């Protein structure tokens, strides 16, 4: 069993202590996490070329969060680690389809649909879902 600590935090001061199992199934998810974040950074650096680059970068970051949290769900050896990965994963699960839709609208020259009002309407249920997920008492 390996323990991964966030640099600068003592084990007793934070809940992000992750006892992990080393399985070969984690390698593709770690590669997916790294590659989607790298694509998001690359897209942000080149965002002047197309108006759809910001939604694409957001989609990459949300998919990276989803893949990275799945590493903790699969590799976690305690229930607390798996629940932490599950909760963080919902950020990516909810953000990926919304940013994908925004990317599709921007890329197909229908960016007029991406008004502040429409974006706020689309965020109602995701915000409610994240509120329920993070406020529930599912502690081991």
N, C-alpha and C positions, 0 to 999 in steps of 0.2 A: 504494500500500500504506500502510495506517495502522497505527500501533502504539498499543495501549492498555496503559497501565501502571496497576497498583494504586497508589494514592496512598501515598507514603511509602517505597516500595520502589525501589531502584535496579535498572536492568535486569540487572546481573550478579548480584544477590543473590537472585533468585527465578525460578522457572520459569514464572511466569504473565505472560509477555510474549506478547501475542497479535497477530501480524501478521494482519490481517483483510482480506478482499476486501469491497468494497462492492457487494453485489448486491441487487436489489429483492426477492428471495426471503426476505431476513432480516427485512423489516418485519413480516409477519404473526407470525413467531416472537417478535420483540421485543414486539409487542402482546400476544401470548399470555402471555409471561413476566410482563409488568407487570400484566396483568389478573388472572391467577391469584394472584399475590402480594398484590394489592390485595384480592381476595376473602378470602384467608386472614387478612389483618390485620383486615378488617371483621368476619369471623366471630369472631376472638379477642376483639374489643371487645364483642361481643354474646353471649358464651358463657354468660351466666347464664340465658338464656331456654330453652335446650334442652340435654339431655345429649349430643346428637350433635354439638355444635358443635366440640368439640376434635378428634374424628376428621375432620370436614369441613375444618377449618383445616389439619390435617396433610396431608390429601389435596391441598389447594390448594398448599401449600408444596412437596410432592414433585413435583406436576405442573409447578410453576413452575421447579424445578431441572431437570427433564427438558427443558422448552422452552428454558430459558436455555442449557443445555449444547448443545442442538441448534444454537443460533446459532453457537457456536464450531465445531461439526462442519461446518456448511454454509459458514460464512464464513472459516474458517481457511485461510490460504494455505500453511502449512507442515504437515508431518506431525506435528510435536510438538504444535501447537495442536489439530489434529483428534483426536489420541490423548487429550489432556487433556480435551477436551470429551466424548469417548466415555466415559472413566472417570468423570467427574463425573456424566454422564447416567445411569449405572447406579444411582446413589443414587436418582434419581427413578423410574427404571424399576422398581426393586424396591420402593420405598416406596409408590408410588401404589396398586397393587392391595391391599396389606395395609391401608393406611389406608381404602381404599374398602370393604373387607370390614368393618372396625371401624365405619365410619360406617353401613353397612347394618344391622349388628346393633344399634347404639345407636338408630338412627332407628326401627327396627321393634319397639322395646321388648323386644329379646332381649339386652340388655346383660349378662345373667347368663352369656353365653358368653364375655364378655371378661374372663376371669380371668387372673391373672398367669401361671398355668401354660400356658393356651392361647396367650397372646401369646408367651411364650418358645418354645413348640413351633413356632409359626408363623414365628419369627425364625431358626430354625436354618439353613435353606437360604439365605435372603438374606444372613446374615452370612458363611456359607461362600463364597457367590458374590462378595461384595464383597472378601473376603480374597484370593481368587484373582485378581480383577481388579486390585487395587491392588498385589499382590506380584509380578505377572508382569513380565518383563523386555522388554516391548514398547517399547523406546526407539528413536527414529529414528537 
